[in-house]
Amino acid sequence: MNVVFAPDWRQGVPYQRLLAEALGRQGIQVSYLEGYKRIFPLRRLLATKPCDVLHLHWPEAYYPRKGDAWDWFRRARFAFDLRGALRHCALATTAHNLHAHNRKTEAFAERNTRAAHTLARVIFAHSPVAKERLVEAFGLPPEKVCVIPHGDLSVTLGAPVSQGEARTALSLGAGKLALIFGAVEPYKGQEEVIRWWKEHRPPATLAIVGKPESPEYAAHLESLIGDTPGIVTRFGWLSDEQLRLWLGAADAAIFNYREIFTSGAANLARSWGLPMLLPARLDTVTLGEPTPTVRRFTDFADFGARLREALEIPADFGAAAGWRQECSWDEVARVTAEAYRSHCQRAK
């Protein structure tokens, strides 16, 4: 079976590459829909890349927002373009998000997500709760949605280093360290954490590390922090080696997404054995709970108590071995390959 992953976003996240390699061990040949063409990008790109299954991961790549007069047309044409691209292959989708980040209110955006899932023979979701939300939001048949683990992103980082070694490499001092890592974007709720830190001054340092969505947003956060002691920022793209060091240096990770459907970063922290805090409202993100390293807070009234608990739990990479096995890419690929064969070969 030949499968094409689209778009080719291997440069941004390792998810597609790791899944493709594991699918290869299942006898599934995976290639990528590279580049972009004007007018009808999916139809034109796929015409040169025959396949059995088009596996669409992030549909919004084919109606990009460029801030010009053509944005409306790009969104309006998507469903028609996708139908044309599927004349000779089946469609699978992965619901990494319920809606594209920061784009839900755009004209045609929700319709485009609905069109992709409606046309798909199988839809992959990363938790049972995520499946329920998809079925409810888009009126999908439950049997069409297949739940798969997210996949263990720690495999790209190598073995952990000691906390002391990591802090020396990063020029960090002693004391408790809470970490917010990954792309720095408004939907991740950094502002609320910063305001709480400024007001309560806990005996711990908050480190916000990663690449901001824009220089303006970075400046906004720096202005909000001001000269507050106990908050540091390291803005910029995180290499695998830098991420490994920050995970090793931290005592806990914080995730305060305003909304999220799947969190690769939270799954990574869980695989690393790093204690973490995240809101109870993010119920589509499931992390093998109950488990001591995952602390849910209801709101910022109980955030401080949960933070104190998390900071007292030792990080333990070895203790997370069972979770890493459950989320192994070979397990993800096994379920994915079975779904391709049972859903995508029908009525061909």
C-alpha positions in Angstrom: 0.0 0.0 0.0 1.3 3.4 -1.0 0.4 6.4 1.3 1.2 10.0 0.8 1.5 12.3 3.9 0.4 15.9 3.4 1.6 18.5 4.0 5.3 17.8 4.3 5.9 19.4 7.7 8.8 17.3 8.8 10.9 20.4 9.4 8.6 21.6 12.1 7.7 18.5 14.0 9.1 14.9 14.0 5.6 13.3 14.1 5.3 12.5 10.4 8.8 11.1 10.0 8.6 8.9 13.0 5.2 7.5 12.0 6.4 7.0 8.4 9.4 5.0 9.5 7.3 2.8 11.7 4.7 2.3 9.0 7.6 1.1 6.7 8.1 -1.7 9.2 4.5 -2.6 8.7 4.8 -2.9 5.0 3.3 0.6 4.2 5.3 2.8 1.9 5.1 6.4 2.8 6.1 9.5 0.8 5.3 13.2 1.2 3.4 15.8 -0.7 6.1 18.4 -1.0 5.7 22.0 -2.0 2.7 24.1 -3.0 1.0 24.9 -6.3 -1.3 27.8 -7.1 -5.1 27.5 -7.9 -5.7 23.9 -6.9 -2.7 22.8 -4.9 -3.9 19.4 -3.7 -5.2 18.3 -7.1 -2.1 19.5 -9.0 0.4 18.1 -6.5 -1.3 14.7 -6.2 -1.5 14.3 -10.0 2.2 13.7 -10.1 2.2 11.4 -7.0 -0.2 8.4 -7.4 -1.1 6.7 -4.2 -3.6 4.4 -2.5 -4.2 6.7 0.4 -3.8 10.5 0.9 -3.2 11.0 4.6 -4.0 14.6 5.4 -2.5 15.8 8.7 -2.9 19.6 8.6 -5.5 20.7 6.0 -4.9 24.4 6.6 -1.6 24.1 4.8 -3.7 24.1 1.5 -5.5 27.3 2.4 -2.6 29.3 3.8 -3.2 32.7 5.4 -0.9 35.2 3.6 -2.7 38.5 4.5 -3.5 39.4 0.9 -6.7 39.7 -1.2 -6.6 36.0 -2.1 -7.0 34.6 1.4 -10.8 34.3 1.0 -10.4 32.4 -2.3 -7.8 30.0 -0.8 -10.3 29.0 1.9 -13.3 28.9 -0.4 -11.7 26.6 -3.0 -10.4 24.0 -0.5 -13.3 21.5 -0.4 -13.5 21.5 -4.2 -9.8 21.1 -4.6 -9.8 18.2 -2.1 -12.6 16.4 -3.9 -10.8 16.6 -7.2 -7.6 15.3 -5.6 -9.4 12.1 -4.4 -10.5 10.8 -7.8 -8.0 7.9 -7.6 -7.2 7.5 -3.9 -8.8 7.2 -0.5 -8.5 9.9 2.2 -7.4 9.5 5.8 -7.1 12.4 8.2 -5.5 12.9 11.6 -7.3 15.4 13.9 -4.2 16.9 15.5 -6.5 19.9 16.2 -10.3 20.2 16.4 -9.8 23.5 14.4 -6.7 25.1 13.0 -4.9 27.2 15.6 -6.1 30.8 15.7 -8.3 30.3 12.5 -11.7 29.0 13.7 -13.5 32.2 13.1 -12.3 32.7 9.5 -14.9 32.3 6.7 -14.9 28.7 5.4 -12.4 27.5 8.0 -14.8 25.3 9.9 -16.5 24.1 6.7 -13.1 23.1 5.4 -12.3 21.0 8.5 -15.7 19.4 8.2 -15.2 18.6 4.5 -11.9 16.9 5.1 -13.3 14.6 7.9 -16.5 14.0 5.9 -14.6 12.9 2.8 -12.2 10.7 4.8 -12.6 7.0 5.0 -10.9 7.0 8.4 -10.0 9.7 10.9 -7.3 9.3 13.6 -7.8 10.9 17.0 -5.4 10.8 19.9 -7.7 10.0 22.8 -11.2 8.6 23.4 -12.4 12.1 24.5 -11.0 13.6 21.3 -13.0 11.0 19.4 -16.2 12.0 21.2 -15.6 15.7 20.4 -15.0 15.0 16.7 -18.1 12.9 16.4 -20.2 15.6 18.2 -18.7 18.6 16.4 -18.9 17.3 12.8 -21.7 14.7 13.0 -19.3 11.8 12.1 -20.1 8.1 12.4 -18.2 6.9 15.5 -16.9 3.8 13.7 -15.1 6.1 11.3 -12.8 7.5 14.0 -9.9 5.4 15.1 -8.1 6.2 18.4 -4.3 5.9 18.3 -1.6 6.9 20.8 0.2 10.2 20.0 3.6 8.6 19.7 6.7 9.0 21.8 8.6 12.1 20.8 11.4 11.5 23.3 13.0 9.0 20.9 14.5 12.0 18.9 16.3 13.4 21.9 18.7 10.7 23.1 19.3 9.8 26.8 18.6 12.4 29.5 21.5 14.1 31.2 21.7 14.9 34.9 20.0 18.0 36.2 23.3 19.5 37.3 24.9 18.9 33.9 21.9 20.4 32.1 21.9 23.5 34.2 25.6 24.0 33.8 25.2 23.8 30.0 22.3 26.3 30.1 24.0 28.7 32.6 21.2 28.2 35.1 21.6 28.4 38.9 20.2 26.2 41.7 16.7 26.2 43.0 13.4 24.8 41.7 12.7 25.4 38.0 9.3 25.3 36.2 9.4 25.1 32.4 7.0 26.3 29.7 8.5 25.1 26.4 7.7 24.8 22.7 6.3 27.4 20.3 5.4 30.5 22.2 1.9 31.5 21.0 -1.1 33.3 22.5 -3.3 30.3 22.8 -0.8 28.6 25.1 -1.8 31.0 28.0 1.7 32.2 29.0 0.2 35.6 30.1 -1.9 34.1 32.9 1.0 32.1 34.3 3.3 35.2 34.2 0.6 37.3 36.0 0.2 34.6 38.7 4.0 34.4 39.1 4.3 38.2 39.5 1.6 38.3 42.1 2.6 35.2 44.2 6.4 35.1 43.8 6.7 31.4 44.4 10.2 30.0 45.5 10.9 28.8 42.0 12.0 30.2 38.7 9.7 30.2 35.7 11.5 29.6 32.4 9.7 30.3 29.1 11.7 28.8 26.2 10.9 28.5 22.5 10.3 30.4 19.3 7.6 33.2 19.6 5.0 33.4 16.8 6.3 36.9 16.1 8.7 39.6 17.4 5.7 41.6 18.5 4.4 38.8 20.7 7.9 38.3 22.2 8.0 42.0 23.0 4.6 41.8 24.6 5.6 39.0 26.9 8.9 40.7 27.8 6.9 43.9 28.7 4.5 41.9 30.8 7.4 40.3 32.7 9.3 43.6 33.1 11.9 43.3 35.9 10.1 40.6 37.8 12.6 38.3 39.5 12.1 34.6 39.1 11.0 34.7 35.4 13.5 34.1 32.6 12.9 33.8 28.8 15.1 32.1 26.2 13.3 33.0 22.9 14.4 31.2 19.8 14.1 27.9 18.0 14.9 24.9 20.2 17.2 22.3 18.7 16.8 18.7 20.0 19.9 19.1 22.1 18.6 22.3 23.7 15.3 20.7 24.4 17.0 17.7 26.0 18.9 20.1 28.2 15.9 22.1 29.3 13.9 19.0 30.1 16.8 17.7 32.1 17.2 21.0 33.9 13.5 21.4 34.9 11.7 20.2 38.0 8.3 20.5 36.4 6.6 21.6 33.2 3.5 23.8 32.9 0.9 23.7 30.2 -1.8 26.3 30.4 -3.3 26.1 26.9 -6.5 28.1 26.6 -7.7 25.3 24.4 -5.9 22.3 22.8 -6.9 19.1 21.2 -3.6 17.2 21.3 -0.4 18.3 22.9 2.8 16.8 21.6 4.7 18.8 24.3 2.7 17.3 27.1 3.1 13.9 25.7 6.9 14.5 25.6 7.0 15.7 29.2 5.1 12.5 30.2 7.6 10.3 28.3 10.5 12.2 30.0 9.1 11.4 33.4 8.9 15.2 34.1 6.2 16.2 36.6 3.7 18.6 35.0 0.7 20.8 35.6 -2.1 21.3 33.1 -5.7 22.5 33.4 -8.5 20.0 34.1 -10.4 21.6 31.1 -8.0 20.0 28.7 -9.7 16.7 28.8 -8.8 15.6 25.3 -5.2 15.4 26.4 -4.9 12.1 28.2 -1.6 11.1 29.8 -2.2 7.7 31.3 -3.8 9.2 34.4 -4.0 8.8 37.3 -0.3 9.0 37.6 1.8 10.9 40.2 3.6 13.1 37.6 0.5 14.7 36.2 -1.3 17.3 38.3 -4.4 19.0 37.0 -5.5 22.4 38.3 -9.1 23.6 38.2 -8.2 27.3 37.9 -5.6 29.7 39.3 -7.1 29.5 42.8 -5.6 26.0 43.2 -2.6 26.4 40.7 -0.2 27.2 43.6 -1.0 24.1 45.5 -0.6 21.9 42.4 2.6 23.6 41.5 4.1 22.9 45.0 3.1 19.3 44.6 4.7 18.9 41.2 7.9 20.6 42.2 8.4 18.1 45.0 8.0 15.0 42.8 11.4 13.9 41.4 11.7 13.6 37.6 12.2 10.0 36.7 12.8 9.0 33.0 13.0 5.3 34.0 9.7 5.3 35.7 8.0 6.5 32.4 9.2 3.4 30.5 5.8 1.8 30.5 4.2 4.9 29.1 6.8 5.1 26.4 6.1 1.5 25.4 2.4 2.2 25.2 3.1 5.2 22.9 5.8 3.5 20.9 5.8 4.3 17.2 5.6 0.7 16.3 2.3 0.4 18.3 1.0 3.6 16.6 1.9 2.3 13.2 0.4 -1.1 13.9 -3.0 0.4 14.6 -2.7 2.9 11.8 -1.8 0.2 9.2 -4.8 -1.9 10.4 -7.1 1.1 9.9 -5.7 1.8 6.4 -6.4 -1.8 5.4 -9.8 -2.1 6.9 -11.2 1.4 5.9 -9.2 2.6 2.9 -9.4 -0.5 0.7 -13.1 -0.7 0.6 -15.0 -0.1 -2.7 -11.8 0.6 -4.6 
